[in-house]
Amino acid sequence: MINTQDLTWESLTNTSNAPKSVMDWLDDEQSLTAKLKQKFDNFSVNVLSQTQTTPHNNENELLDFKGQSVIREVELLGNHQVVVFARSVIPVTDDTQDLLTIGSKPLGEVLFNNPKIKRGQLQITHTGSTWGRRSTFTIGTTKLLVSEFFLECLYA
């Protein structure tokens, strides 16, 4: 698991120090789930936690939401090895009720298979050799936040 509370995020367009091998993952507008399913014969999601709690300040600022949120943390596995850690902040609203019951189904499958859901701009961060990206997705009038952290074994 990655401590996402104190990370510094920057716009993808301002990122110049990321290795090319990781930029192929960071700068990609398609579904990460779909990309991982193409790369690995065996893809799965391990739900670490899904709890109603208060998001980090930097997450709340981006979402501009003051109500209750569900924080979902998962590992994405390729061929039984953890390759991505993901943290999603899902405000509890009428727009997001279906997302709160997906279990171990990949969130990306839901978000990218609905043409009414719009993705916001990508932001990038890194801690050590782990690079991450995050973006908002708008469902109706609700924004949710998805942060994905690419472990070095994925791109090294």
C-alpha positions as a Markdown table, in Angstrom:
| # | Residue | x | y | z |
|---|---|---|---|---|
| 1 | Met | 0.0 | 0.0 | 0.0 |
| 2 | Ile | 1.1 | 3.5 | -0.7 |
| 3 | Asn | 0.6 | 6.5 | 1.6 |
| 4 | Thr | -1.2 | 8.9 | -0.8 |
| 5 | Gln | -1.8 | 11.7 | 1.8 |
| 6 | Asp | 1.3 | 13.8 | 1.3 |
| 7 | Leu | 2.1 | 13.3 | -2.4 |
| 8 | Thr | 2.7 | 16.2 | -4.7 |
| 9 | Trp | 0.8 | 16.1 | -8.0 |
| 10 | Glu | 1.5 | 17.9 | -11.2 |
| 11 | Ser | -0.1 | 18.2 | -14.6 |
| 12 | Leu | 0.9 | 15.5 | -17.0 |
| 13 | Thr | 2.0 | 18.2 | -19.5 |
| 14 | Asn | 4.5 | 19.5 | -16.9 |
| 15 | Thr | 6.1 | 16.1 | -16.3 |
| 16 | Ser | 9.5 | 15.7 | -17.9 |
| 17 | Asn | 11.5 | 13.5 | -15.6 |
| 18 | Ala | 9.4 | 10.3 | -15.9 |
| 19 | Pro | 11.2 | 7.4 | -17.8 |
| 20 | Lys | 9.8 | 6.6 | -21.2 |
| 21 | Ser | 8.9 | 3.1 | -20.0 |
| 22 | Val | 6.6 | 4.5 | -17.4 |
| 23 | Met | 5.2 | 7.3 | -19.6 |
| 24 | Asp | 3.6 | 4.6 | -21.7 |
| 25 | Trp | 1.5 | 3.8 | -18.7 |
| 26 | Leu | 1.0 | 7.3 | -17.3 |
| 27 | Asp | 0.1 | 9.0 | -20.6 |
| 28 | Asp | -2.7 | 6.8 | -21.8 |
| 29 | Glu | -6.3 | 7.7 | -22.1 |
| 30 | Gln | -7.7 | 4.2 | -22.4 |
| 31 | Ser | -8.9 | 2.0 | -19.6 |
| 32 | Leu | -6.1 | 0.7 | -17.5 |
| 33 | Thr | -8.1 | -2.5 | -16.9 |
| 34 | Ala | -8.3 | -3.1 | -20.7 |
| 35 | Lys | -4.6 | -2.4 | -21.1 |
| 36 | Leu | -3.7 | -4.9 | -18.3 |
| 37 | Lys | -6.0 | -7.5 | -19.7 |
| 38 | Gln | -4.1 | -7.2 | -23.1 |
| 39 | Lys | -0.7 | -7.5 | -21.4 |
| 40 | Phe | -1.4 | -10.4 | -19.0 |
| 41 | Asp | -3.1 | -13.8 | -19.6 |
| 42 | Asn | -4.4 | -13.7 | -16.0 |
| 43 | Phe | -5.8 | -10.4 | -14.7 |
| 44 | Ser | -7.6 | -10.0 | -11.4 |
| 45 | Val | -8.6 | -7.4 | -8.7 |
| 46 | Asn | -7.9 | -7.8 | -5.0 |
| 47 | Val | -10.1 | -5.5 | -3.0 |
| 48 | Leu | -8.0 | -4.4 | 0.0 |
| 49 | Ser | -10.6 | -2.2 | 1.6 |
| 50 | Gln | -13.8 | -0.3 | 0.8 |
| 51 | Thr | -14.9 | 2.0 | 3.7 |
| 52 | Gln | -16.9 | 5.1 | 4.2 |
| 53 | Thr | -14.5 | 7.7 | 5.5 |
| 54 | Thr | -13.1 | 11.2 | 4.9 |
| 55 | Pro | -10.8 | 11.6 | 2.0 |
| 56 | His | -7.4 | 13.3 | 2.3 |
| 57 | Asn | -7.4 | 17.1 | 2.0 |
| 58 | Asn | -5.8 | 17.1 | -1.5 |
| 59 | Glu | -8.5 | 14.7 | -2.7 |
| 60 | Asn | -11.4 | 16.8 | -1.2 |
| 61 | Glu | -10.0 | 19.9 | -2.8 |
| 62 | Leu | -9.9 | 18.3 | -6.2 |
| 63 | Leu | -13.5 | 16.9 | -5.8 |
| 64 | Asp | -14.9 | 20.0 | -4.1 |
| 65 | Phe | -17.3 | 17.7 | -2.2 |
| 66 | Lys | -18.2 | 18.0 | 1.4 |
| 67 | Gly | -20.4 | 14.9 | 2.0 |
| 68 | Gln | -19.6 | 11.2 | 2.8 |
| 69 | Ser | -17.3 | 9.3 | 0.5 |
| 70 | Val | -16.3 | 5.7 | 0.1 |
| 71 | Ile | -12.6 | 5.0 | -0.2 |
| 72 | Arg | -11.9 | 1.9 | -2.3 |
| 73 | Glu | -8.3 | 0.5 | -2.4 |
| 74 | Val | -7.4 | -2.4 | -4.6 |
| 75 | Glu | -4.5 | -4.2 | -6.0 |
| 76 | Leu | -4.5 | -5.1 | -9.7 |
| 77 | Leu | -2.7 | -8.3 | -10.4 |
| 78 | Gly | -1.2 | -9.5 | -13.7 |
| 79 | Asn | -0.4 | -13.2 | -13.7 |
| 80 | His | -0.8 | -13.4 | -9.9 |
| 81 | Gln | 1.6 | -10.5 | -9.2 |
| 82 | Val | 0.6 | -7.1 | -7.9 |
| 83 | Val | 1.4 | -4.6 | -10.7 |
| 84 | Val | -0.8 | -1.6 | -9.7 |
| 85 | Phe | -2.2 | -0.2 | -6.5 |
| 86 | Ala | -5.4 | 1.9 | -7.0 |
| 87 | Arg | -7.2 | 4.2 | -4.6 |
| 88 | Ser | -10.6 | 5.6 | -5.6 |
| 89 | Val | -12.6 | 8.3 | -3.8 |
| 90 | Ile | -16.3 | 7.8 | -4.5 |
| 91 | Pro | -18.7 | 10.5 | -3.1 |
| 92 | Val | -21.9 | 8.9 | -1.9 |
| 93 | Thr | -24.6 | 10.4 | -4.1 |
| 94 | Asp | -27.5 | 9.2 | -6.2 |
| 95 | Asp | -25.1 | 9.3 | -9.2 |
| 96 | Thr | -22.6 | 6.8 | -7.6 |
| 97 | Gln | -24.9 | 4.2 | -6.0 |
| 98 | Asp | -24.1 | 1.5 | -8.6 |
| 99 | Leu | -20.4 | 1.9 | -8.1 |
| 100 | Leu | -20.6 | 1.1 | -4.4 |
| 101 | Thr | -21.7 | -2.5 | -5.0 |
| 102 | Ile | -19.3 | -3.7 | -7.8 |
| 103 | Gly | -17.2 | -5.9 | -5.4 |
| 104 | Ser | -14.1 | -7.2 | -7.1 |
| 105 | Lys | -15.2 | -6.1 | -10.6 |
| 106 | Pro | -12.7 | -3.6 | -12.0 |
| 107 | Leu | -13.9 | 0.0 | -11.5 |
| 108 | Gly | -12.4 | 0.9 | -14.9 |
| 109 | Glu | -14.7 | -1.5 | -16.7 |
| 110 | Val | -17.7 | 0.5 | -15.3 |
| 111 | Leu | -16.2 | 3.9 | -16.0 |
| 112 | Phe | -15.0 | 3.3 | -19.5 |
| 113 | Asn | -18.0 | 1.4 | -20.7 |
| 114 | Asn | -20.4 | 4.3 | -20.0 |
| 115 | Pro | -20.2 | 7.1 | -22.6 |
| 116 | Lys | -21.9 | 9.5 | -20.3 |
| 117 | Ile | -19.0 | 9.3 | -17.8 |
| 118 | Lys | -16.4 | 12.0 | -18.6 |
| 119 | Arg | -12.7 | 11.8 | -17.6 |
| 120 | Gly | -10.8 | 14.9 | -16.4 |
| 121 | Gln | -7.2 | 15.8 | -16.9 |
| 122 | Leu | -4.4 | 13.5 | -15.7 |
| 123 | Gln | -2.1 | 14.5 | -12.9 |
| 124 | Ile | 1.2 | 12.7 | -12.2 |
| 125 | Thr | 3.3 | 11.9 | -9.0 |
| 126 | His | 6.0 | 9.6 | -7.9 |
| 127 | Thr | 7.5 | 8.3 | -4.7 |
| 128 | Gly | 10.8 | 6.4 | -5.2 |
| 129 | Ser | 10.5 | 4.2 | -8.2 |
| 130 | Thr | 6.7 | 4.1 | -8.0 |
| 131 | Trp | 4.9 | 6.4 | -10.4 |
| 132 | Gly | 1.2 | 7.3 | -10.2 |
| 133 | Arg | -1.5 | 9.2 | -12.0 |
| 134 | Arg | -4.9 | 10.4 | -11.0 |
| 135 | Ser | -7.9 | 11.9 | -12.7 |
| 136 | Thr | -11.5 | 12.7 | -11.9 |
| 137 | Phe | -14.5 | 11.1 | -13.6 |
| 138 | Thr | -17.8 | 12.9 | -13.7 |
| 139 | Ile | -21.0 | 10.9 | -13.4 |
| 140 | Gly | -24.1 | 13.1 | -13.6 |
| 141 | Thr | -23.2 | 16.0 | -11.3 |
| 142 | Thr | -20.8 | 14.0 | -9.2 |
| 143 | Lys | -17.0 | 13.9 | -9.5 |
| 144 | Leu | -15.1 | 10.8 | -8.3 |
| 145 | Leu | -11.3 | 10.4 | -8.1 |
| 146 | Val | -9.2 | 7.5 | -9.3 |
| 147 | Ser | -5.5 | 7.3 | -8.4 |
| 148 | Glu | -3.4 | 4.5 | -9.9 |
| 149 | Phe | 0.2 | 3.7 | -8.9 |
| 150 | Phe | 2.3 | 1.6 | -11.2 |
| 151 | Leu | 4.7 | -0.7 | -9.5 |
| 152 | Glu | 8.2 | -1.0 | -11.0 |
| 153 | Cys | 7.7 | -4.7 | -11.9 |
| 154 | Leu | 5.1 | -3.5 | -14.5 |
| 155 | Tyr | 7.4 | -1.2 | -16.5 |
| 156 | Ala | 11.0 | -2.1 | -15.6 |
